[in-house]
Amino acid sequence: MPQLADHRSSPWSVFLIFLRLGLTSFGGPIAHLGYFRQEFVTRRRWLSERSYAELVALCQFLPGPASSQVGIALGLSQAGYRGAAAAWAGFTLPSAIALILFALGLAHYGSALPPGALHGLKVVAVAVVAQAVWGMARNLCRGVLRVALMLIATGVVLLQPSAWAQVGVMVVAGVAGLLLFKPENSNEPDALPIAISRRAGALWLMLFLLLLVSLPILAAWALNPALALVDAFYRTGALVFGGGHVVLPLLQAEVVPSQWVSNDVFLAGYGATQAVPGPLFTFAAFLGASMTHAPSGWLGGVLALLAIFAPSFLLIFGALPFWANLRSSPRTQAALVGVNAAVVGLLLAALYQPVWTSAIFNGYDLALALLALVALMVWKLPPWLVVISCGLLGAALL
Protein backbone atom coordinates (compact mmCIF):
# COMPACT_ATOMS: atom_id res chain seq x y z
CA MET A 1 0.00 0.00 0.00
CA PRO A 2 1.25 3.54 -0.67
CA GLN A 3 2.62 5.69 2.12
CA LEU A 4 0.30 8.16 3.80
CA ALA A 5 0.84 11.90 4.16
CA ASP A 6 3.15 13.45 6.80
CA HIS A 7 2.21 12.36 10.31
CA ARG A 8 2.13 14.59 13.38
CA SER A 9 1.95 12.04 16.20
CA SER A 10 3.51 8.69 17.06
CA PRO A 11 1.30 5.59 17.30
CA TRP A 12 2.12 5.40 21.02
CA SER A 13 0.93 8.96 21.69
CA VAL A 14 -2.24 8.26 19.69
CA PHE A 15 -2.81 5.13 21.78
CA LEU A 16 -2.45 7.03 25.06
CA ILE A 17 -4.86 9.78 23.96
CA PHE A 18 -7.50 7.25 22.94
CA LEU A 19 -6.88 5.10 26.01
CA ARG A 20 -7.94 8.01 28.21
CA LEU A 21 -11.08 8.38 26.10
CA GLY A 22 -11.68 4.64 26.24
CA LEU A 23 -11.58 4.75 30.03
CA THR A 24 -13.87 7.77 30.45
CA SER A 25 -16.24 7.97 27.42
CA PHE A 26 -19.59 6.82 28.77
CA GLY A 27 -22.92 7.50 27.12
CA GLY A 28 -22.94 5.68 23.78
CA PRO A 29 -21.91 6.61 20.22
CA ILE A 30 -23.45 10.08 20.08
CA ALA A 31 -21.69 11.02 23.33
CA HIS A 32 -18.44 9.56 21.96
CA LEU A 33 -18.61 11.83 18.94
CA GLY A 34 -19.01 14.77 21.30
CA TYR A 35 -15.96 13.70 23.28
CA PHE A 36 -13.97 13.35 20.04
CA ARG A 37 -14.99 16.79 18.83
CA GLN A 38 -13.93 18.39 22.10
CA GLU A 39 -10.60 16.54 22.13
CA PHE A 40 -9.55 16.68 18.48
CA VAL A 41 -11.27 19.74 17.00
CA THR A 42 -11.42 22.15 19.94
CA ARG A 43 -8.46 21.12 22.08
CA ARG A 44 -5.86 19.53 19.80
CA ARG A 45 -6.97 21.06 16.47
CA TRP A 46 -6.14 17.94 14.51
CA LEU A 47 -8.79 18.90 11.95
CA SER A 48 -11.32 21.63 11.23
CA GLU A 49 -14.93 21.67 12.33
CA ARG A 50 -16.04 21.17 8.72
CA SER A 51 -13.65 18.26 8.16
CA TYR A 52 -14.80 16.62 11.37
CA ALA A 53 -18.45 16.97 10.36
CA GLU A 54 -17.70 15.37 6.99
CA LEU A 55 -15.80 12.54 8.64
CA VAL A 56 -18.73 11.87 10.96
CA ALA A 57 -21.06 11.89 7.94
CA LEU A 58 -18.91 9.28 6.20
CA CYS A 59 -18.89 7.00 9.23
CA GLN A 60 -22.64 7.32 9.66
CA PHE A 61 -23.07 6.31 6.03
CA LEU A 62 -20.89 3.20 6.34
CA PRO A 63 -22.04 0.07 8.14
CA GLY A 64 -20.43 -0.48 11.51
CA PRO A 65 -19.85 1.56 14.70
CA ALA A 66 -19.65 5.23 13.70
CA SER A 67 -17.72 6.48 16.74
CA SER A 68 -15.08 3.74 16.44
CA GLN A 69 -14.71 4.43 12.72
CA VAL A 70 -14.21 8.13 13.41
CA GLY A 71 -11.51 7.18 15.90
CA ILE A 72 -9.83 4.87 13.38
CA ALA A 73 -9.82 7.65 10.78
CA LEU A 74 -8.41 10.17 13.26
CA GLY A 75 -5.62 7.78 14.20
CA LEU A 76 -4.96 7.17 10.52
CA SER A 77 -4.64 10.90 9.90
CA GLN A 78 -2.02 11.27 12.62
CA ALA A 79 0.14 8.15 12.40
CA GLY A 80 -0.87 6.12 9.37
CA TYR A 81 -2.12 2.56 9.56
CA ARG A 82 -0.35 1.95 12.87
CA GLY A 83 -2.04 5.05 14.24
CA ALA A 84 -5.43 3.67 13.18
CA ALA A 85 -4.72 0.44 15.06
CA ALA A 86 -3.45 2.38 18.09
CA ALA A 87 -6.56 4.60 18.22
CA TRP A 88 -8.85 1.58 18.01
CA ALA A 89 -6.93 -0.35 20.67
CA GLY A 90 -6.88 2.55 23.12
CA PHE A 91 -10.58 3.27 22.74
CA THR A 92 -11.76 -0.35 22.64
CA LEU A 93 -9.64 -2.50 24.95
CA PRO A 94 -10.78 -1.13 28.33
CA SER A 95 -14.42 -2.08 27.81
CA ALA A 96 -13.57 -5.29 25.91
CA ILE A 97 -11.36 -6.56 28.75
CA ALA A 98 -13.99 -5.65 31.36
CA LEU A 99 -16.72 -7.50 29.44
CA ILE A 100 -14.61 -10.62 28.91
CA LEU A 101 -13.89 -10.69 32.65
CA PHE A 102 -17.63 -10.27 33.32
CA ALA A 103 -18.41 -13.18 30.97
CA LEU A 104 -15.86 -15.41 32.69
CA GLY A 105 -17.22 -14.46 36.11
CA LEU A 106 -20.76 -15.17 34.94
CA ALA A 107 -19.73 -18.58 33.61
CA HIS A 108 -17.82 -19.63 36.74
CA TYR A 109 -19.69 -17.82 39.51
CA GLY A 110 -23.05 -17.06 37.93
CA SER A 111 -24.84 -19.25 40.46
CA ALA A 112 -23.39 -17.11 43.26
CA LEU A 113 -24.88 -13.96 41.74
CA PRO A 114 -28.43 -13.20 42.94
CA PRO A 115 -30.91 -14.06 40.16
CA GLY A 116 -32.54 -10.69 40.70
CA ALA A 117 -29.29 -8.89 39.81
CA LEU A 118 -29.11 -10.61 36.42
CA HIS A 119 -32.78 -9.88 35.86
CA GLY A 120 -32.18 -6.24 36.77
CA LEU A 121 -29.54 -6.05 34.01
CA LYS A 122 -32.08 -7.42 31.53
CA VAL A 123 -34.71 -4.91 32.68
CA VAL A 124 -32.37 -1.93 32.32
CA ALA A 125 -31.70 -3.00 28.73
CA VAL A 126 -35.39 -2.19 28.03
CA ALA A 127 -34.85 1.41 29.17
CA VAL A 128 -31.57 1.81 27.28
CA VAL A 129 -33.00 0.54 23.98
CA ALA A 130 -36.20 2.57 24.45
CA GLN A 131 -34.12 5.72 24.92
CA ALA A 132 -32.17 4.93 21.75
CA VAL A 133 -35.37 4.30 19.76
CA TRP A 134 -36.90 7.59 20.92
CA GLY A 135 -33.80 9.67 20.24
CA MET A 136 -33.18 8.17 16.80
CA ALA A 137 -36.85 8.40 15.78
CA ARG A 138 -36.96 12.11 16.64
CA ASN A 139 -33.98 12.78 14.40
CA LEU A 140 -34.46 10.29 11.57
CA CYS A 141 -38.22 9.72 11.25
CA ARG A 142 -39.72 13.16 10.80
CA GLY A 143 -42.63 13.12 8.37
CA VAL A 144 -45.30 10.61 7.37
CA LEU A 145 -43.22 8.74 4.78
CA ARG A 146 -40.29 8.14 7.12
CA VAL A 147 -42.57 6.98 9.93
CA ALA A 148 -44.26 4.61 7.47
CA LEU A 149 -40.90 3.15 6.42
CA MET A 150 -39.96 2.71 10.07
CA LEU A 151 -43.18 0.87 10.90
CA ILE A 152 -42.98 -1.35 7.80
CA ALA A 153 -39.42 -2.28 8.69
CA THR A 154 -40.52 -3.10 12.25
CA GLY A 155 -43.33 -5.36 11.05
CA VAL A 156 -41.19 -7.23 8.53
CA VAL A 157 -38.40 -7.90 11.03
CA LEU A 158 -40.84 -9.10 13.71
CA LEU A 159 -42.42 -11.50 11.20
CA GLN A 160 -39.07 -12.65 9.77
CA PRO A 161 -36.53 -12.41 12.61
CA SER A 162 -33.32 -13.24 10.78
CA ALA A 163 -30.12 -11.35 10.08
CA TRP A 164 -30.59 -11.54 6.31
CA ALA A 165 -34.19 -10.27 6.55
CA GLN A 166 -32.89 -7.23 8.41
CA VAL A 167 -30.28 -6.55 5.75
CA GLY A 168 -32.91 -6.98 3.04
CA VAL A 169 -35.15 -4.45 4.77
CA MET A 170 -32.37 -1.87 4.72
CA VAL A 171 -31.64 -2.48 1.03
CA VAL A 172 -35.32 -2.07 0.12
CA ALA A 173 -35.52 1.04 2.30
CA GLY A 174 -32.53 2.52 0.44
CA VAL A 175 -34.31 1.96 -2.88
CA ALA A 176 -37.47 3.48 -1.43
CA GLY A 177 -35.44 6.48 -0.32
CA LEU A 178 -34.18 6.98 -3.88
CA LEU A 179 -37.75 6.97 -5.17
CA LEU A 180 -39.50 8.96 -2.43
CA PHE A 181 -37.06 11.62 -1.22
CA LYS A 182 -35.38 14.44 -3.08
CA PRO A 183 -32.80 16.13 -0.83
CA GLU A 184 -30.97 19.15 -2.12
CA ASN A 185 -27.40 19.01 -3.29
CA SER A 186 -24.94 19.51 -0.43
CA ASN A 187 -22.03 21.90 -0.67
CA GLU A 188 -18.71 20.54 -1.83
CA PRO A 189 -17.14 18.94 1.29
CA ASP A 190 -13.76 19.90 2.68
CA ALA A 191 -10.92 17.54 1.93
CA LEU A 192 -10.27 15.18 4.84
CA PRO A 193 -6.71 15.35 6.22
CA ILE A 194 -5.91 11.78 5.12
CA ALA A 195 -4.05 10.75 1.95
CA ILE A 196 -4.89 7.30 0.58
CA SER A 197 -4.86 6.71 -3.16
CA ARG A 198 -7.95 5.48 -4.97
CA ARG A 199 -6.02 2.37 -6.00
CA ALA A 200 -5.26 1.57 -2.36
CA GLY A 201 -8.87 2.29 -1.42
CA ALA A 202 -10.12 -0.07 -4.12
CA LEU A 203 -7.84 -2.83 -2.81
CA TRP A 204 -9.16 -2.41 0.73
CA LEU A 205 -12.76 -2.55 -0.52
CA MET A 206 -12.00 -5.66 -2.56
CA LEU A 207 -10.59 -7.34 0.54
CA PHE A 208 -13.71 -6.35 2.50
CA LEU A 209 -15.98 -7.94 -0.14
CA LEU A 210 -13.77 -11.00 -0.53
CA LEU A 211 -14.01 -11.78 3.18
CA LEU A 212 -17.75 -11.07 3.25
CA VAL A 213 -18.35 -13.59 0.45
CA SER A 214 -15.72 -16.22 1.26
CA LEU A 215 -16.06 -16.55 5.04
CA PRO A 216 -19.61 -18.08 4.95
CA ILE A 217 -18.46 -20.54 2.27
CA LEU A 218 -15.34 -21.52 4.20
CA ALA A 219 -17.30 -21.84 7.46
CA ALA A 220 -19.88 -24.13 5.83
CA TRP A 221 -17.19 -26.23 4.12
CA ALA A 222 -14.75 -26.59 7.02
CA LEU A 223 -17.34 -27.01 9.83
CA ASN A 224 -14.86 -25.31 12.13
CA PRO A 225 -16.36 -23.55 15.20
CA ALA A 226 -13.69 -20.83 15.24
CA LEU A 227 -14.25 -20.07 11.55
CA ALA A 228 -18.03 -20.03 12.10
CA LEU A 229 -17.56 -17.53 14.94
CA VAL A 230 -15.36 -15.27 12.81
CA ASP A 231 -17.86 -15.46 9.93
CA ALA A 232 -20.85 -14.56 12.13
CA PHE A 233 -19.19 -11.58 13.80
CA TYR A 234 -17.46 -10.31 10.62
CA ARG A 235 -20.80 -10.44 8.77
CA THR A 236 -22.51 -8.55 11.60
CA GLY A 237 -19.85 -5.84 11.60
CA ALA A 238 -20.06 -5.59 7.82
CA LEU A 239 -23.84 -5.36 7.52
CA VAL A 240 -25.15 -3.44 10.54
CA PHE A 241 -26.15 0.11 9.63
CA GLY A 242 -26.64 2.66 12.39
CA GLY A 243 -24.06 1.22 14.76
CA GLY A 244 -24.41 1.23 18.52
CA HIS A 245 -27.62 -0.38 19.77
CA VAL A 246 -28.62 -1.45 16.26
CA VAL A 247 -26.09 -4.29 16.49
CA LEU A 248 -28.36 -5.94 19.09
CA PRO A 249 -30.90 -7.60 16.73
CA LEU A 250 -28.21 -8.81 14.30
CA LEU A 251 -26.09 -10.35 17.06
CA GLN A 252 -29.14 -11.85 18.73
CA ALA A 253 -30.15 -13.50 15.43
CA GLU A 254 -26.64 -14.94 15.05
CA VAL A 255 -25.88 -16.34 18.51
CA VAL A 256 -29.17 -17.14 20.29
CA PRO A 257 -31.09 -19.30 17.75
CA SER A 258 -27.89 -21.30 17.13
CA GLN A 259 -27.62 -21.83 20.93
CA TRP A 260 -24.10 -20.42 21.04
CA VAL A 261 -25.27 -18.13 23.87
CA SER A 262 -28.49 -18.38 25.89
CA ASN A 263 -30.93 -15.50 25.68
CA ASP A 264 -30.60 -14.80 29.42
CA VAL A 265 -26.82 -14.52 29.17
CA PHE A 266 -27.18 -12.40 26.00
CA LEU A 267 -29.41 -9.83 27.72
CA ALA A 268 -27.37 -9.83 30.95
CA GLY A 269 -24.26 -9.06 28.91
CA TYR A 270 -26.05 -6.37 26.94
CA GLY A 271 -27.09 -4.74 30.20
CA ALA A 272 -23.53 -4.91 31.52
CA THR A 273 -22.27 -3.32 28.31
CA GLN A 274 -24.14 -0.16 29.27
CA ALA A 275 -22.04 0.11 32.46
CA VAL A 276 -18.66 0.31 30.71
CA PRO A 277 -17.17 3.14 28.64
CA GLY A 278 -16.14 2.86 25.02
CA PRO A 279 -17.94 1.42 21.97
CA LEU A 280 -21.03 -0.76 22.32
CA PHE A 281 -19.59 -3.16 19.73
CA THR A 282 -17.33 -4.54 22.48
CA PHE A 283 -20.45 -6.52 23.41
CA ALA A 284 -19.00 -8.95 20.85
CA ALA A 285 -16.11 -9.68 23.24
CA PHE A 286 -18.60 -10.70 25.94
CA LEU A 287 -20.46 -12.98 23.53
CA GLY A 288 -17.28 -14.60 22.24
CA ALA A 289 -16.13 -15.29 25.79
CA SER A 290 -19.59 -16.71 26.69
CA MET A 291 -19.81 -19.27 23.86
CA THR A 292 -21.15 -22.69 24.85
CA HIS A 293 -18.57 -24.31 22.54
CA ALA A 294 -14.91 -23.70 21.78
CA PRO A 295 -13.50 -21.17 21.18
CA SER A 296 -14.76 -19.38 24.26
CA GLY A 297 -13.13 -17.53 27.14
CA TRP A 298 -10.31 -15.17 26.25
CA LEU A 299 -9.72 -16.73 22.81
CA GLY A 300 -13.37 -16.53 21.85
CA GLY A 301 -13.64 -12.97 23.13
CA VAL A 302 -10.60 -11.78 21.18
CA LEU A 303 -11.67 -13.54 17.97
CA ALA A 304 -15.19 -12.09 18.14
CA LEU A 305 -13.84 -8.62 18.92
CA LEU A 306 -11.37 -8.61 16.01
CA ALA A 307 -13.92 -10.09 13.62
CA ILE A 308 -16.68 -7.55 14.33
CA PHE A 309 -14.31 -4.57 14.01
CA ALA A 310 -12.34 -5.80 10.96
CA PRO A 311 -14.94 -4.47 8.48
CA SER A 312 -14.65 -1.00 10.05
CA PHE A 313 -10.93 -0.84 9.27
CA LEU A 314 -11.36 -2.10 5.72
CA LEU A 315 -14.29 0.22 4.97
CA ILE A 316 -12.61 3.33 6.39
CA PHE A 317 -9.40 2.65 4.47
CA GLY A 318 -11.39 1.89 1.33
CA ALA A 319 -14.02 4.62 1.42
CA LEU A 320 -11.94 7.69 2.29
CA PRO A 321 -10.51 8.21 -1.23
CA PHE A 322 -14.00 8.16 -2.76
CA TRP A 323 -15.93 9.97 -0.05
CA ALA A 324 -16.03 13.54 -1.41
CA ASN A 325 -17.86 12.61 -4.61
CA LEU A 326 -20.16 10.17 -2.84
CA ARG A 327 -21.06 12.63 -0.06
CA SER A 328 -22.09 15.32 -2.51
CA SER A 329 -24.39 12.98 -4.47
CA PRO A 330 -28.09 13.78 -3.93
CA ARG A 331 -28.95 10.17 -4.82
CA THR A 332 -26.80 8.92 -1.96
CA GLN A 333 -28.46 11.37 0.40
CA ALA A 334 -31.93 10.22 -0.71
CA ALA A 335 -31.06 6.55 -0.18
CA LEU A 336 -29.69 7.33 3.29
CA VAL A 337 -32.98 8.91 4.34
CA GLY A 338 -34.76 5.60 3.70
CA VAL A 339 -32.02 3.48 5.28
CA ASN A 340 -32.00 5.59 8.44
CA ALA A 341 -35.77 5.23 8.86
CA ALA A 342 -35.45 1.45 8.48
CA VAL A 343 -32.67 1.39 11.07
CA VAL A 344 -35.04 2.90 13.62
CA GLY A 345 -37.59 0.24 12.68
CA LEU A 346 -35.04 -2.51 13.35
CA LEU A 347 -34.32 -1.06 16.76
CA LEU A 348 -38.03 -0.77 17.56
CA ALA A 349 -38.47 -4.44 16.68
CA ALA A 350 -35.53 -5.33 18.93
CA LEU A 351 -37.11 -3.35 21.77
CA TYR A 352 -40.04 -5.78 21.66
CA GLN A 353 -38.22 -9.00 20.74
CA PRO A 354 -35.97 -10.04 22.45
CA VAL A 355 -35.54 -7.18 24.95
CA TRP A 356 -39.09 -6.63 26.26
CA THR A 357 -40.36 -10.20 25.99
CA SER A 358 -37.36 -11.56 27.91
CA ALA A 359 -37.33 -8.98 30.71
CA ILE A 360 -40.81 -7.63 31.49
CA PHE A 361 -42.97 -10.26 33.19
CA ASN A 362 -44.89 -8.35 35.85
CA GLY A 363 -45.59 -4.95 37.37
CA TYR A 364 -42.33 -4.87 39.31
CA ASP A 365 -40.34 -5.35 36.11
CA LEU A 366 -42.28 -2.62 34.36
CA ALA A 367 -41.86 -0.23 37.28
CA LEU A 368 -38.09 -0.79 37.36
CA ALA A 369 -37.83 -0.30 33.59
CA LEU A 370 -39.81 2.95 33.78
CA LEU A 371 -37.66 4.16 36.67
CA ALA A 372 -34.51 3.45 34.63
CA LEU A 373 -36.00 5.25 31.62
CA VAL A 374 -36.81 8.34 33.70
CA ALA A 375 -33.31 8.27 35.20
CA LEU A 376 -31.77 8.23 31.72
CA MET A 377 -34.05 10.64 29.88
CA VAL A 378 -35.33 13.07 32.54
CA TRP A 379 -32.78 13.04 35.34
CA LYS A 380 -29.91 12.62 32.81
CA LEU A 381 -28.01 10.23 35.05
CA PRO A 382 -24.97 8.49 33.50
CA PRO A 383 -25.85 5.09 31.96
CA TRP A 384 -23.28 3.18 34.03
CA LEU A 385 -24.86 4.46 37.24
CA VAL A 386 -28.35 3.51 36.07
CA VAL A 387 -27.18 0.01 35.10
CA ILE A 388 -25.43 -0.65 38.41
CA SER A 389 -28.40 0.73 40.35
CA CYS A 390 -30.85 -1.52 38.48
CA GLY A 391 -28.67 -4.53 39.16
CA LEU A 392 -28.65 -3.73 42.89
CA LEU A 393 -32.40 -3.02 42.95
CA GLY A 394 -33.02 -6.24 41.07
CA ALA A 395 -31.01 -8.20 43.63
CA ALA A 396 -32.98 -6.59 46.46
CA LEU A 397 -36.51 -6.57 45.04
CA LEU A 398 -36.92 -9.06 42.20
Secondary structure, 3 states (H helix, E strand, C coil): CCCCCCCCCCHHHHHHHHHHHHHHCCCCHHHHHHHHHHHHHHHCCCCCHHHHHHHHHHHHHCCCCHHHHHHHHHHHHHHHHHHHHHHHHHHHHHHHHHHHHHHHHHHHHHHHCCHHHHHHHHHHHHHHHHHHHHHHHHHHCCCHHHHHHHHHHHHHHHHCCCHHHHHHHHHHHHHHHHHHCCCCCCCCCCCCCCCCCHHHHHHHHHHHHHHHHHHHHHHHHHCCHHHHHHHHHHHHHHHCCCCHHHHHHHHHHHHCCCCCCCHHHHHHHHHHHCCCCCCHHHHHHHHHHCCCCCCCHHHHHHHHHHHHHHHHHHHHHHHHHHHHHHHCCHHHHHHHHHHHHHHHHHHHHHHHHHHHHHHCCCHHHHHHHHHHHHHHHCCCCCHHHHHHHHHHHHHHHC
